[in-house]
């Protein structure tokens, strides 16, 4: 969050407080910073509660997704 002090959810602008793990937290993905998304608590809760929306809008990625 030091690298991204502002929530990375489009249009938010609040301070980032959480790391959203875009590819999940299994194995090495738990600590792989390439897939961290700095977000505020409200948007992190939203992304976790709406996984299909998060995937459709690029906030979450399947573990097998290549970028």
MOPE-V159368 format. One record per backbone hydrogen bond with DSSP energy under -1.0 kcal/mol. CO is the residue of the C=O (numbers start at 1). NH is the residue of the N-H. Records with the same first field share a line. If there is no record, write none. Layout:
# MOPE-V159368
CO->NH / NH
This chain:
# MOPE-V159368
5->16
9->12
14->7
18->39
20->22 / 37
21->24
22->61
26->29
27->30
28->31
31->33
32->35
33->36
35->22
37->20
38->8
39->17 / 18
40->44
41->45
42->46
43->47
44->48
45->49
46->50
50->54
51->55
52->56
53->57
54->59 / 60
55->58
62->65
